Amino acid sequence: MENYSKTIAKRENYMVYRAVIKKSGDWWMGWLIDLPGVNSQEKSRKALLESLKIGAEDMLNTPVEVKGEEELVKIEV
């Protein structure tokens, strides 16, 4: 198993996030540890991983509106 000592690992223009997945009955369910709120349930492991990827992309691409004196900044880790 790959060592995930860093929360988010940057690899050649894409990010790697940790996910917890498990099979429960006929369903696969999972969530991203590093992006709270990204979770999914699918009939296959492959579909679950794709669904989690889409959920992460959606969350990261959600526009954020700043107000007043607020400032939106990016922090590289």
C-alpha positions as CSV (number, residue, x, y, z in Angstrom):
1,M,0.0,0.0,0.0
2,E,1.2,3.4,-0.9
3,N,2.4,5.7,1.9
4,Y,0.1,8.7,2.3
5,S,2.1,10.6,4.9
6,K,1.1,13.9,3.4
7,T,-2.6,14.9,3.3
8,I,-2.5,15.9,-0.3
9,A,0.2,14.9,-2.7
10,K,0.9,17.0,-5.8
11,R,1.9,14.9,-8.8
12,E,2.5,16.3,-12.3
13,N,-0.4,18.8,-12.5
14,Y,-3.0,16.8,-10.5
15,M,-3.8,16.3,-6.9
16,V,-4.1,13.0,-5.0
17,Y,-6.6,12.8,-2.2
18,R,-7.2,10.1,0.4
19,A,-10.5,8.2,0.3
20,V,-12.0,5.7,2.7
21,I,-14.1,3.1,0.8
22,K,-15.9,-0.1,1.8
23,K,-18.4,-2.5,0.5
24,S,-21.7,-2.9,2.3
25,G,-24.0,-5.5,1.0
26,D,-24.4,-4.9,-2.8
27,W,-23.1,-1.3,-2.6
28,W,-19.7,0.4,-2.4
29,M,-19.5,3.6,-0.4
30,G,-16.8,6.1,0.3
31,W,-15.7,9.6,1.2
32,L,-12.7,11.8,0.8
33,I,-10.8,12.5,4.0
34,D,-9.2,15.6,2.6
35,L,-12.3,17.2,1.1
36,P,-15.1,16.9,3.7
37,G,-18.5,16.7,2.0
38,V,-17.3,14.6,-0.9
39,N,-18.9,11.2,-0.5
40,S,-20.7,8.7,-2.8
41,Q,-22.4,5.3,-3.0
42,E,-22.3,3.2,-6.2
43,K,-22.8,-0.5,-7.3
44,S,-19.2,-1.1,-8.2
45,R,-15.8,-0.1,-6.8
46,K,-14.8,1.4,-10.2
47,A,-18.0,3.5,-10.3
48,L,-17.4,4.7,-6.8
49,L,-13.9,5.9,-7.4
50,E,-15.0,7.8,-10.6
51,S,-17.9,9.3,-8.6
52,L,-15.5,10.5,-5.8
53,K,-13.2,12.0,-8.5
54,I,-16.2,13.9,-10.1
55,G,-17.3,15.1,-6.6
56,A,-13.8,16.4,-5.8
57,E,-13.6,18.2,-9.2
58,D,-17.0,19.7,-8.6
59,M,-16.1,20.9,-5.2
60,L,-12.8,22.4,-6.3
61,N,-14.4,24.1,-9.2
62,T,-17.2,25.7,-7.3
63,P,-17.0,29.5,-7.6
64,V,-16.4,31.3,-4.3
65,E,-17.8,34.8,-4.0
66,V,-15.8,37.1,-1.7
67,K,-17.4,40.2,-0.1
68,G,-16.3,43.5,1.1
69,E,-12.7,43.5,2.3
70,E,-12.4,39.7,2.0
71,E,-9.7,38.3,-0.2
72,L,-9.5,34.9,-1.9
73,V,-5.9,33.5,-1.9
74,K,-4.3,30.2,-2.8
75,I,-1.9,28.5,-0.4
76,E,0.6,26.0,-1.8
77,V,1.5,23.2,0.6
